[in-house]
Amino acid sequence: MIDEIKYNSEGLIPVIIQEYKTNEVLMLAWMNQESLEKTIKTKQTVFWSRSRNTLWKKGETSGNIQIVKEIKIDCDRDALIIKVDAKGPACHTGEDSCFFKNI
């Protein structure tokens, strides 16, 4: 299935991160093929930082790692959901989820 992934023109795919126990959406991030392969291999989330143009392992500096429990791909093969056991807040602000503000 990993060979069927449709990355965008920049070689990236959007990834929704959910807490596996509650299905709460924690964050939206981006992966390239290398970060996805590292995520699968290490069972910890590794993303592509579009602002820094480099890989980053979630929790590398904060300690708030995400242990991968399940990876799903959508029907068009151009988006992923990764269910994780979050060891600390997902958001850099300290919030459990990046989606904490109401409009």
N, C-alpha and C positions, 0 to 999 in steps of 0.2 A: 504494500500500500504506500510506503514512503516514496517509492519511485513514481507514483501517480500524482504527487503534489504539484499544484499549479502555483508557482511563485509569481509575483507581479514583475513588472519590467525592471525593478531594482533588485530582483532576486530575493524578495521578502514575502512572508505570509503573516497576516494578523493572527494573534493568538489571544483568546480569552482565557484568563486564569480564574478557576472556581475552587472554593473550598469543597473538598469531596464529601464532608459530613453534612453540610448544610446547603450546598449548591449556590452559596452566596458568590456573586461576581466580585472578585478581588481587584482585578486589573486587566488592562488591555496592553499587550506588548507586541513586538515584532520578532520574528525569527528568520534566519536564513538557513540554508541546508546544514552548514557547519554547527550552528547553535542547536538545531533540532537533533542532530546526531549526538552532540555532547549531552543534551538533555536525556535522550534515550539511554545512552551509555552510563551516565552517572546517576540517573534517577533524581536529579535536581535540576531546576529550571535554569537555563542559560539563554539569554536573549541577545538580540542585535540592537545596539544603541544607535539610533539614527542621528542623534545630536553629536555623539562622540565618534561615530563611525568605527565602532569596535564591538567585540563580544563583551558581555557582562553577565557574571553569574549572580543571580539573585541572592542577596545576603552576604556577598563577599566582604563587604565592609561593615554592614549593620548586624550580621549574624542572623537576620530574618530569612532563613532559607525556606525553600518550598520543596517538599518531598513529593515526587510525581507518583500518583496512584493510577492515572488513566489518561490516555491521549485519544481524542476523537477527531475525526475529520468530517467536514460537511459534505453534502451531496455533490457540490460542484468542485470539491477538492481544492478550494482556495482559501480556507479558513480552518483554524484548529481551536478546540477547547481542550485545555489541560486541567484535570482535576488534581488538586494537591492537598497535602497535609501541611498547612502553613505554620511555620515555627516563628511566629511573631507577625507584626503588622506588614501588610503588602505595600502600603503607601509610604513614600519618603517623608510625608508629613507626620507620620506616627499613627495615622488612622488604619484600622484593620483593612479597609477597602479604599481604593482610589476613588470610588463612586460614593462619596459621602455628602456631596452638596446638592441641594434641591434647586431647581430652576423655578 
